[in-house]
Structure formats: structure tokens, C-alpha cells
Amino acid sequence: MYPERKRKVFKMNLEPYGVEKHPSPQGVPVHQLLNKDILLPIIKQYGNYLNTSSLPVAGSLFLKRYAVLVAASSLDYYGLQKKRIDWWSTARLDVTSFKLLIEENPIELFDDCWKNRIFAQNLTPMITIISKECKISSKILWENLAVRLFATLRKNEELYTLNELNEHFNDLTSAEANWLGMEQNPFQTYIQIKETWIEAPVRKTCCRYYEVNTKSDIPYCKKCPLRK
């Protein structure tokens, strides 16, 4: 008998990433988050949510959260599933739940490169703003983003073949970085391939989560470089 092939289930269920459908989405349109006068108060509010007054910590952890909402969900839906429904253009950030709210039945299709819209037109300029205004190294922010992308590939190991996952890895770490709006691709440094996708590598930078983690005797993430 032939071995059973992995079954791919394609559906627009982005709730695991904090993306929820809503009949009348409320919140801040994602493109407005590139206005520092709008973004910084939201980051400070997220800091209050995490019980920290440190702007660098709030900026780092906000970007980690936003990376799940935007980068991870898009890699899954547009990258792995190869879907084209444009739920992104009208997405709004709910600044009370810090979830991404989208229309219930979007019908428009992406007619261009999804990565360019998500990264070059949103995440890359956001990282520039957060790094400058929150006084935090862009290296930390880029690794925060890389960690979320790598985790998305790992969590889908049961649905996709190793070759398919490696294809996306190669795409994300290619030298060509126009889709990032950059000359060099920072993911070449922060996304590392393994023989399998089970184990995540130890980080090169610390996201500073330990400064708000009060639930553990060891506050550092399992892959934190500061963990002893």
C-alpha cells in the first residue's frame, strides 16, 4: 500500500493568529499605524496592558504581537495556502483587544505581490518608526518578526511537506529583498533552517519579554540568549 499523503485543509480561519471577522470592523486602519502620532500612543497603551512603562520594552513586544497578527497570518494564508482574497487592505487594529478585525466577506483579490504589501508597505516602515521612537535596536525587532515567521512554518509541519516548507524558507531568506523595501534581507541572519522544523533555534537578541513576565521563576523565553 502507498503511504497516506498529508491532507491539506485550506480555509480562511485566521483566528489562531488573532485575526477575527466582524460585520463592521472598528479600530485603527493598518495603514494609519505608519503615522507615529497614532502608533506611539497605541504602543504605550500596549505597555500599560503589559504593566510596563518602558517604551523600548513596549515597542519590542508590540511588534511581536503585530507580527503574529500580520506577518504570520499572511504567510499562512497568502504564502502556504496560496489564497488571494484581500482581507488585508481593510483590516483594522482593535486597540483594546489587540486583535486584527477584518470584514466578514471580503471579495477583492490581491492583484500584486502580497509580500510587498505586507512587508515593504507596512512592517518595514513600522520597524523603522518603532526603532527610532522607542529607542530600541532594529535587530531585536527584525528578529521578533523572524521568530513569528519561523514559528508559522513550524506549526504547519503536519500539513506541508519538508520540500514545501523549505521552499518558503528559501523565499523568505533570499538575497533579493525588494519585497522588504530594503537592499539587504535581515531574515538571512535571523531565520535558520534545521533538518526538521520541530526545534526553534536560540535567538541572537533578547526581545525583553523577561521584563514583564511575572508568571515564572525563570522569566526568560526558552530560546532567549540570556537564559542560563
C-alpha positions in Angstrom: 0.0 0.0 0.0 1.1 3.5 -0.7 1.7 5.7 2.4 -1.1 8.1 3.1 -0.4 11.6 1.9 -0.7 14.6 4.2 -4.1 16.2 3.8 -4.1 20.0 3.2 -7.1 21.8 4.7 -7.5 25.2 3.1 -9.8 27.6 4.8 -9.9 31.2 5.8 -9.6 30.7 9.5 -7.2 33.2 10.9 -8.4 33.3 14.4 -5.4 31.4 15.7 -3.4 34.4 14.7 -5.8 36.9 16.4 -7.4 37.9 13.1 -11.2 37.9 13.5 -14.1 38.6 11.1 -16.5 41.3 12.1 -19.7 42.6 10.4 -18.5 46.2 11.0 -14.8 46.2 11.9 -13.8 49.0 14.3 -10.3 50.2 15.2 -7.4 51.8 13.5 -6.8 51.0 9.8 -3.5 49.3 9.4 -2.1 51.9 7.0 -2.6 54.6 9.7 -0.3 52.8 12.0 2.6 54.2 10.0 1.8 57.6 11.4 4.0 57.9 14.5 1.5 60.2 16.2 -1.1 57.4 16.0 1.3 54.4 16.6 3.1 55.6 19.7 0.0 56.1 21.9 -1.0 52.6 20.9 2.4 51.2 21.8 2.1 53.0 25.2 -1.3 51.6 25.7 0.0 48.1 24.9 2.7 48.8 27.5 0.0 49.6 30.1 -1.7 46.3 29.1 1.6 44.5 29.9 2.2 46.6 33.1 5.4 48.2 31.8 6.2 51.9 31.4 9.3 51.1 29.4 8.9 52.3 25.9 11.6 50.1 24.5 10.0 47.0 26.1 6.5 48.0 24.9 7.8 48.7 21.4 9.5 45.3 21.2 6.6 43.3 22.5 4.0 45.3 20.5 5.9 44.4 17.3 6.0 40.7 18.4 2.2 40.9 18.7 1.7 42.7 15.5 3.9 40.3 13.7 1.6 37.5 14.6 -1.5 39.4 13.5 0.0 40.5 10.2 3.2 38.6 9.1 2.3 35.1 10.5 -1.3 35.2 9.3 -0.3 36.4 5.9 2.5 33.8 5.5 -0.1 31.1 6.3 -2.9 32.4 4.2 -1.2 34.0 1.2 2.1 32.0 1.3 1.3 28.5 2.4 -2.3 28.3 1.3 -1.7 30.4 -1.8 -5.0 32.2 -1.4 -5.7 35.6 -2.8 -8.7 37.1 -1.0 -7.7 40.6 0.1 -8.8 40.8 3.7 -5.7 42.9 4.5 -6.5 46.2 2.8 -9.5 47.0 5.1 -8.1 45.4 8.3 -8.2 47.4 11.5 -6.3 47.0 14.7 -8.6 46.8 17.8 -6.5 48.7 20.4 -8.4 47.2 23.3 -8.1 43.5 22.5 -5.0 44.0 20.2 -6.6 41.8 17.6 -6.9 42.4 13.9 -10.5 42.8 12.7 -11.4 42.1 9.1 -14.6 42.2 7.0 -16.8 39.2 7.2 -16.9 38.5 3.4 -14.1 40.3 1.6 -14.3 39.6 -2.2 -11.5 41.7 -3.7 -8.4 39.8 -4.8 -4.7 40.6 -4.4 -3.5 41.5 -7.9 0.1 42.0 -6.9 2.8 40.6 -4.6 1.3 40.1 -1.1 4.7 40.2 0.5 5.3 43.7 -0.9 2.1 45.0 0.6 2.7 43.3 4.0 6.4 44.0 4.4 7.6 46.8 2.2 4.4 48.9 2.6 3.7 48.1 6.3 6.1 46.1 8.5 9.4 47.5 7.3 8.4 51.2 7.8 6.8 50.3 11.1 10.0 48.8 12.4 11.9 51.9 11.4 9.4 54.0 13.4 9.5 51.8 16.4 13.2 51.6 16.5 13.6 55.3 16.3 10.8 56.5 18.6 11.1 53.7 21.2 14.9 53.7 21.2 15.3 50.0 20.6 17.6 48.2 18.2 16.1 47.3 14.8 18.0 44.0 15.1 15.7 43.0 18.0 12.6 44.0 16.0 13.6 42.1 12.9 14.3 39.0 14.9 10.9 39.4 16.6 9.4 39.3 13.2 11.6 36.4 12.0 10.7 34.3 15.0 7.0 34.7 14.2 7.5 33.7 10.6 9.7 30.7 11.5 7.0 29.6 14.1 4.4 29.7 11.3 6.4 27.3 9.2 7.0 25.0 12.2 3.3 24.8 13.3 2.3 23.8 9.8 4.8 20.9 9.6 2.0 18.3 9.7 0.1 19.9 6.7 3.0 20.5 4.3 6.0 18.5 3.0 9.5 19.4 4.0 10.2 20.5 0.4 7.2 22.9 0.6 8.4 24.4 3.9 11.9 24.7 2.6 10.6 26.5 -0.5 9.1 29.2 1.7 12.2 29.3 3.9 14.3 29.9 0.8 11.9 32.6 -0.4 12.0 34.4 2.9 15.8 34.3 3.2 16.7 35.0 -0.5 19.2 37.8 -1.2 16.6 39.6 -3.2 14.9 42.0 -0.8 12.7 44.3 -2.9 9.6 42.9 -1.3 11.0 44.1 2.1 11.8 47.5 0.7 15.4 47.0 1.7 18.7 46.4 0.0 19.7 43.5 2.3 17.4 40.8 3.7 17.7 40.7 7.6 15.9 37.3 7.6 19.1 35.7 6.3 20.5 36.3 9.8 17.5 35.5 11.9 15.7 32.6 10.3 17.8 29.4 10.4 16.9 26.2 8.8 17.0 22.8 10.5 16.9 19.2 9.2 13.4 19.2 10.7 11.0 22.0 11.6 10.4 20.8 15.2 13.1 22.7 17.1 13.4 26.5 17.1 16.9 28.0 17.2 18.1 30.1 20.2 17.6 33.8 19.5 20.6 36.1 18.8 18.9 39.0 20.5 16.6 39.4 23.6 13.1 40.7 23.0 13.0 41.8 26.7 9.9 39.8 27.5 11.5 38.8 30.7 10.9 42.4 32.0 7.2 41.8 32.0 7.0 38.1 32.7 5.9 37.6 36.3 4.4 34.1 35.9 7.6 32.1 36.0 10.5 31.6 38.3 12.6 31.8 35.1 11.3 34.8 33.3 13.3 34.3 30.1 11.8 32.7 27.0 13.0 29.1 26.3 15.1 30.4 23.3 16.3 33.6 25.0 20.1 34.1 24.7 20.1 35.4 28.3 18.7 32.2 29.6 21.3 30.3 31.7 
